[in-house]
Protein backbone atom coordinates (compact mmCIF):
# COMPACT_ATOMS: atom_id res chain seq x y z
CA UNK A 1 0.00 0.00 0.00
CA UNK A 2 1.33 3.42 -0.92
CA UNK A 3 1.28 6.10 1.75
CA UNK A 4 0.45 8.83 -0.74
CA UNK A 5 -2.87 8.96 -2.55
CA UNK A 6 -2.62 12.28 -4.40
CA UNK A 7 -6.27 12.93 -3.44
CA UNK A 8 -5.29 15.83 -1.19
CA UNK A 9 -3.30 17.74 -3.76
CA UNK A 10 -6.09 20.25 -4.34
CA UNK A 11 -6.45 21.17 -0.66
CA UNK A 12 -9.30 18.79 0.12
CA UNK A 13 -9.27 15.67 2.27
CA UNK A 14 -11.79 12.98 3.18
CA UNK A 15 -13.45 12.36 6.50
CA UNK A 16 -14.35 8.85 7.59
CA UNK A 17 -17.61 8.41 5.70
CA UNK A 18 -16.25 9.88 2.48
CA UNK A 19 -17.20 13.54 2.85
CA UNK A 20 -14.61 15.80 1.20
CA UNK A 21 -13.72 18.94 3.14
CA UNK A 22 -11.04 21.64 2.90
CA UNK A 23 -7.91 20.88 4.86
CA UNK A 24 -8.61 23.96 6.99
CA UNK A 25 -12.01 22.61 8.11
CA UNK A 26 -12.47 22.73 11.90
CA UNK A 27 -12.90 18.97 11.99
CA UNK A 28 -9.48 18.58 10.33
CA UNK A 29 -7.97 21.22 12.64
CA UNK A 30 -9.37 19.42 15.68
CA UNK A 31 -8.04 15.96 14.92
CA UNK A 32 -4.81 17.38 13.50
CA UNK A 33 -4.18 19.18 16.77
CA UNK A 34 -4.99 16.00 18.71
CA UNK A 35 -2.41 14.25 16.52
CA UNK A 36 0.14 16.97 17.33
CA UNK A 37 -0.63 16.52 21.03
CA UNK A 38 -0.11 12.79 20.69
CA UNK A 39 3.33 13.41 19.20
CA UNK A 40 4.33 15.64 22.12
CA UNK A 41 3.16 12.99 24.56
CA UNK A 42 5.43 10.59 22.68
CA UNK A 43 8.28 13.00 23.36
CA UNK A 44 7.44 12.98 27.08
CA UNK A 45 7.52 9.18 26.99
CA UNK A 46 11.00 9.33 25.42
CA UNK A 47 12.32 11.20 28.46
CA UNK A 48 13.61 9.80 31.73
CA UNK A 49 10.28 9.14 33.44
CA UNK A 50 9.07 6.19 35.50
CA UNK A 51 7.86 3.01 33.84
CA UNK A 52 4.39 3.61 35.36
CA UNK A 53 4.24 7.15 33.95
CA UNK A 54 5.42 5.89 30.58
CA UNK A 55 2.81 3.14 30.48
CA UNK A 56 0.01 5.49 31.52
CA UNK A 57 1.00 7.99 28.83
CA UNK A 58 0.89 5.15 26.29
CA UNK A 59 -2.75 4.57 27.34
CA UNK A 60 -3.37 8.31 26.92
CA UNK A 61 -1.95 8.07 23.40
CA UNK A 62 -4.38 5.24 22.67
CA UNK A 63 -7.29 7.39 23.90
CA UNK A 64 -6.08 10.24 21.70
CA UNK A 65 -6.22 7.93 18.68
CA UNK A 66 -9.80 7.11 19.71
CA UNK A 67 -10.58 10.82 19.92
CA UNK A 68 -8.89 11.42 16.57
CA UNK A 69 -11.01 8.73 14.95
CA UNK A 70 -14.19 10.24 16.39
CA UNK A 71 -13.23 13.71 15.19
CA UNK A 72 -12.22 12.41 11.74
CA UNK A 73 -15.64 10.86 11.19
CA UNK A 74 -18.46 12.59 9.42
CA UNK A 75 -21.18 12.31 12.08
CA UNK A 76 -23.90 12.22 9.41
CA UNK A 77 -22.39 9.78 6.91
CA UNK A 78 -19.87 7.49 8.58
CA UNK A 79 -21.07 3.93 9.11
CA UNK A 80 -17.63 2.78 10.32
CA UNK A 81 -17.48 1.46 13.87
CA UNK A 82 -14.86 3.41 15.79
CA UNK A 83 -13.71 2.87 19.39
CA UNK A 84 -15.65 4.65 22.09
CA UNK A 85 -14.29 7.06 24.66
CA UNK A 86 -15.72 6.13 28.05
CA UNK A 87 -16.41 8.04 31.24
CA UNK A 88 -13.93 5.70 32.92
CA UNK A 89 -11.21 7.17 30.67
CA UNK A 90 -11.91 10.58 32.21
CA UNK A 91 -12.11 9.15 35.72
CA UNK A 92 -8.70 7.49 35.42
CA UNK A 93 -7.15 10.87 34.55
CA UNK A 94 -8.79 12.34 37.65
CA UNK A 95 -7.50 9.49 39.85
CA UNK A 96 -3.99 9.89 38.46
CA UNK A 97 -4.07 13.62 39.27
CA UNK A 98 -5.42 12.95 42.77
CA UNK A 99 -2.62 10.46 43.45
CA UNK A 100 0.07 12.87 42.27
CA UNK A 101 -1.45 15.77 44.20
CA UNK A 102 -1.31 13.76 47.44
CA UNK A 103 2.47 14.19 47.57
CA UNK A 104 2.80 17.60 45.92
CA UNK A 105 3.01 20.80 47.94
CA UNK A 106 -0.05 23.01 47.83
CA UNK A 107 -0.12 25.19 44.73
CA UNK A 108 0.12 28.81 45.91
CA UNK A 109 1.51 30.45 42.78
CA UNK A 110 1.47 30.32 39.01
CA UNK A 111 4.17 28.11 37.53
CA UNK A 112 6.27 29.14 34.56
CA UNK A 113 7.05 26.32 32.12
CA UNK A 114 10.49 24.77 32.42
CA UNK A 115 12.73 22.88 34.78
CA UNK A 116 14.13 20.23 32.51
CA UNK A 117 13.30 18.75 29.13
CA UNK A 118 10.61 16.32 30.33
CA UNK A 119 8.88 19.04 32.35
CA UNK A 120 9.03 21.44 29.41
CA UNK A 121 7.52 18.82 27.09
CA UNK A 122 4.66 18.38 29.59
CA UNK A 123 3.98 22.11 29.44
CA UNK A 124 4.12 22.17 25.63
CA UNK A 125 1.74 19.19 25.49
CA UNK A 126 -0.56 20.97 27.97
CA UNK A 127 -0.69 24.04 25.71
CA UNK A 128 -1.36 21.94 22.60
CA UNK A 129 -4.05 20.06 24.52
CA UNK A 130 -5.76 23.34 25.44
CA UNK A 131 -5.65 24.39 21.77
CA UNK A 132 -7.17 21.04 20.76
CA UNK A 133 -9.90 21.60 23.32
CA UNK A 134 -10.64 25.14 22.05
CA UNK A 135 -10.83 23.99 18.43
CA UNK A 136 -13.05 21.05 19.36
CA UNK A 137 -15.38 23.29 21.37
CA UNK A 138 -15.60 25.55 18.31
CA UNK A 139 -16.36 22.53 16.11
CA UNK A 140 -19.15 21.49 18.50
CA UNK A 141 -20.94 24.77 17.77
CA UNK A 142 -21.77 23.55 14.24
CA UNK A 143 -21.32 19.78 14.28
CA UNK A 144 -21.73 16.79 16.54
CA UNK A 145 -18.88 16.16 18.98
CA UNK A 146 -19.27 13.68 21.82
CA UNK A 147 -19.13 15.72 25.05
CA UNK A 148 -16.73 13.16 26.55
CA UNK A 149 -14.11 14.23 23.99
CA UNK A 150 -14.14 17.81 25.26
CA UNK A 151 -14.17 16.71 28.89
CA UNK A 152 -11.26 14.31 28.26
CA UNK A 153 -9.18 17.03 26.60
CA UNK A 154 -9.96 19.39 29.48
CA UNK A 155 -8.86 16.82 32.08
CA UNK A 156 -5.83 15.80 30.06
CA UNK A 157 -4.49 19.36 30.02
CA UNK A 158 -4.89 19.46 33.81
CA UNK A 159 -3.19 16.07 34.08
CA UNK A 160 -0.22 17.29 32.01
CA UNK A 161 0.16 20.30 34.32
CA UNK A 162 0.11 18.09 37.41
CA UNK A 163 2.52 15.65 35.75
CA UNK A 164 4.94 18.53 35.10
CA UNK A 165 4.74 19.48 38.79
CA UNK A 166 5.22 15.85 39.84
CA UNK A 167 8.28 15.42 37.62
CA UNK A 168 9.70 18.62 39.11
CA UNK A 169 9.01 17.31 42.62
CA UNK A 170 10.48 13.86 41.91
CA UNK A 171 13.66 15.45 40.55
CA UNK A 172 14.01 17.78 43.54
CA UNK A 173 13.88 20.78 41.24
CA UNK A 174 12.38 24.04 42.47
CA UNK A 175 9.18 25.02 40.73
CA UNK A 176 9.63 27.90 38.37
CA UNK A 177 7.35 30.34 40.22
CA UNK A 178 5.94 33.34 38.48
CA UNK A 179 6.69 36.36 40.63
CA UNK A 180 4.95 39.27 38.93
CA UNK A 181 6.43 42.74 39.09
CA UNK A 182 4.13 45.01 41.03
Beta strands, then each sheet from edge to edge (+ up, - down):
strand 1: 12-14
strand 2: 20-22
sheet 1: 1+ 2-
end
